[in-house]
Amino acid sequence: MPDLKPARAMAAASTSRMPDESADYRRARTELLAEEIELRRQIARVAAQRRALPPGPIARDYRLRDQDGREIGLADLFGRHDTLFTYFWMFGPDRARPCPMCTAFLGSIDIPARDIEQRLSIAVLSRSPVARQIAFARERGWRNLRFYETIGDDFARDFGALDEDGDEGAAVIVWRRDGDEVRLFWAAEGGAETADPGTDPSLAPDPVPLWNILDLTPAGRAPDWYPSLDYPA
């Protein structure tokens, strides 16, 4: 990374001013701007460190079923790209409705999926039949995501999305095609053991816009509030 100007100096040089702001507000806002610049740089450093990971393990021959009922393999999900983003969501056959948190995330990427897929492929996986997943997707107005049913539970168990008691979790995994092989590039890790006190485990940066918007507000992320599948009119 090239030499960077100190964040505090950059913040102090900013000419942004808000109407009728007080000196106290400007002083605190300039301090915050310096932290925001440092955070932006930290995000860039983490992304570079992620890209520099050594080759991951070769993927097992996970089998899936597409919307036409065909049995396919993980390699078939790449399409024209050499990178694949998979999201395993909590909508197993025993759930009456899918996880609201998973739903909030998938809803946030359905429209930009067309843009994202200019660079990589996206696939949404679940233990439920594809028709059931698509029916819910249409209920939510989603049109761009592709859904697949995992055949058997090896995938879910291997990536911590299904425990011995049958409880489901979500899994965010990025794959890389290496010739005729598929390799793991990166997978979200951690759970309760990596969460700070009073918080839920989350990725950094968090890919869910919902939480990023709330972080910009006075109340922030209320510890006792989570998205729902339905709200009163």
C-alpha positions in Angstrom: 0.0 0.0 0.0 1.4 3.5 -0.9 2.3 5.9 1.9 -0.8 7.4 3.2 -1.4 10.8 4.8 -2.3 10.6 8.6 -6.0 10.2 9.0 -6.2 13.0 11.5 -4.5 15.4 9.1 -6.9 14.4 6.4 -9.9 14.9 8.6 -8.6 18.3 9.8 -8.2 19.4 6.2 -11.8 18.6 5.3 -13.8 21.6 4.3 -17.2 20.0 4.9 -19.4 22.0 7.3 -23.1 21.5 8.3 -25.5 24.4 8.5 -25.5 26.1 12.0 -23.2 23.5 13.5 -21.6 24.3 16.9 -17.9 24.2 17.5 -18.4 21.2 19.8 -20.2 19.3 17.0 -17.4 20.2 14.5 -14.7 19.1 16.8 -16.3 15.8 17.6 -17.2 15.2 14.0 -13.6 15.8 12.8 -12.4 13.3 15.4 -15.0 10.8 14.1 -14.0 11.5 10.5 -10.4 10.5 11.3 -11.7 7.2 12.8 -13.9 6.6 9.7 -10.8 7.1 7.5 -8.9 4.6 9.6 -11.8 2.1 9.4 -11.9 2.4 5.6 -8.2 1.7 5.5 -8.6 -1.3 7.9 -11.3 -2.7 5.7 -9.0 -2.4 2.7 -6.1 -4.1 4.6 -8.4 -7.0 5.7 -9.6 -7.4 2.1 -6.0 -7.5 0.9 -5.1 -10.1 3.6 -8.1 -12.2 2.5 -7.0 -12.1 -1.1 -3.6 -13.2 -0.1 -4.7 -16.5 1.5 -2.9 -19.5 0.3 -4.8 -22.1 -1.8 -7.6 -23.6 0.3 -8.5 -27.3 0.4 -10.0 -29.1 -2.5 -13.8 -29.2 -2.1 -15.6 -32.5 -1.7 -17.9 -33.7 -4.4 -21.0 -32.0 -2.9 -24.2 -32.9 -4.8 -27.1 -30.5 -5.3 -30.4 -30.4 -7.1 -31.4 -27.4 -9.3 -34.8 -26.0 -10.1 -35.3 -28.5 -12.9 -34.7 -31.5 -10.6 -31.3 -32.3 -12.1 -28.5 -33.5 -9.8 -25.4 -31.4 -10.3 -22.1 -30.8 -8.5 -20.6 -27.7 -6.9 -18.4 -27.1 -10.0 -21.6 -26.6 -12.1 -22.5 -23.5 -10.1 -19.6 -21.4 -11.4 -21.0 -20.8 -14.9 -18.6 -18.6 -16.8 -16.8 -17.4 -13.7 -13.9 -18.8 -11.7 -15.3 -17.5 -8.4 -18.5 -18.6 -6.6 -20.2 -17.1 -3.6 -22.6 -19.5 -1.8 -25.0 -18.7 1.0 -26.5 -21.6 2.9 -29.6 -20.2 4.5 -31.7 -21.5 7.4 -34.7 -22.8 5.6 -34.5 -26.5 6.2 -37.5 -28.9 5.6 -38.4 -28.8 9.3 -38.8 -25.0 9.3 -42.3 -23.6 8.6 -40.7 -20.3 7.5 -37.1 -19.3 6.8 -34.8 -17.4 9.2 -35.7 -13.7 9.2 -32.0 -12.7 9.4 -31.2 -14.9 6.4 -34.2 -13.4 4.6 -33.0 -9.8 5.3 -29.6 -10.7 3.9 -30.9 -12.4 0.7 -33.4 -9.6 0.1 -30.5 -7.1 0.2 -28.6 -8.9 -2.5 -31.4 -10.0 -4.9 -31.4 -6.8 -6.9 -27.6 -6.1 -7.0 -27.1 -9.8 -7.8 -27.2 -8.8 -11.5 -24.3 -6.4 -10.9 -22.4 -8.8 -8.7 -22.7 -11.6 -11.2 -20.8 -9.6 -13.7 -17.8 -10.6 -11.6 -18.7 -13.9 -10.0 -21.5 -16.4 -9.6 -23.9 -16.5 -6.7 -25.8 -19.6 -5.5 -28.2 -19.9 -2.5 -28.3 -23.3 -0.9 -30.7 -25.0 1.5 -31.8 -28.4 2.7 -35.4 -27.6 1.4 -36.6 -28.5 -2.1 -35.8 -25.8 -4.6 -39.5 -25.3 -5.4 -40.2 -24.4 -1.8 -37.3 -21.9 -1.8 -38.5 -20.3 -5.0 -42.0 -20.0 -3.7 -40.8 -18.0 -0.7 -38.5 -16.0 -3.0 -41.5 -15.0 -5.2 -43.5 -14.1 -2.1 -40.7 -11.7 -1.2 -40.5 -10.3 -4.7 -37.0 -11.8 -5.4 -36.2 -12.4 -9.0 -32.5 -12.7 -9.5 -31.1 -15.3 -7.1 -30.6 -18.9 -8.0 -31.6 -21.6 -5.5 -30.4 -25.2 -5.0 -31.2 -28.0 -2.6 -28.3 -29.8 -1.0 -28.5 -33.6 -1.4 -27.7 -35.1 2.0 -26.4 -33.1 4.9 -22.7 -33.4 4.3 -22.4 -29.8 3.1 -24.3 -28.3 6.0 -22.4 -30.4 8.6 -19.0 -29.7 7.1 -19.5 -26.0 7.2 -21.1 -25.7 10.6 -24.6 -25.1 9.3 -26.1 -28.2 11.0 -25.2 -29.5 14.4 -25.7 -32.9 16.0 -29.1 -31.8 17.4 -30.4 -30.8 13.9 -30.2 -27.1 14.6 -29.4 -25.0 11.5 -27.1 -22.1 11.0 -26.1 -20.0 8.0 -22.9 -20.4 6.1 -21.1 -17.8 3.9 -18.5 -19.5 1.6 -16.5 -18.3 -1.4 -15.0 -20.9 -3.8 -12.4 -20.7 -6.5 -12.1 -22.8 -9.6 -8.6 -24.1 -10.0 -8.4 -25.9 -13.3 -10.7 -28.9 -13.0 -10.8 -28.6 -9.2 -12.9 -26.5 -6.9 -11.1 -25.1 -3.9 -12.3 -23.3 -0.8 -11.1 -19.7 -0.9 -12.7 -18.2 2.2 -15.5 -19.1 4.6 -17.0 -17.1 7.5 -15.7 -18.5 10.8 -16.6 -18.0 14.4 -19.7 -18.0 16.4 -20.6 -17.3 20.0 -16.9 -17.8 20.9 -15.8 -14.9 18.7 -18.6 -12.5 19.7 -17.8 -9.6 22.0 -19.9 -9.2 25.2 -23.4 -8.0 24.5 -23.2 -8.6 20.7 -24.1 -11.2 18.2 -21.4 -12.8 16.1 -21.1 -11.0 12.8 -18.8 -10.6 9.9 -16.5 -7.7 9.5 -17.4 -5.8 7.5 -21.0 -6.9 7.9 -22.5 -7.6 4.5 -26.0 -6.9 5.6 -27.0 -3.3 4.7 -29.7 -3.3 7.4 -27.1 -3.3 10.2 -24.9 -0.8 8.4 -27.7 1.7 8.1 -28.7 1.3 11.8 -25.0 1.9 12.7 -25.5 5.4 11.2 -28.4 6.3 13.5 -28.5 7.6 17.1 -29.9 4.4 18.5 -27.6 2.1 16.6 -28.2 -1.6 16.7 -30.7 -2.2 19.4 -29.5 -5.4 21.2 -33.1 -6.7 21.6 -34.4 -6.0 18.0 -34.1 -8.3 15.0 -35.8 -8.2 11.6 -39.1 -10.1 11.1 -40.7 -11.8 8.1 -43.8 -9.7 8.5 -44.7 -6.3 10.0 -48.1 -4.8 10.9 -49.6 -2.6 8.2 
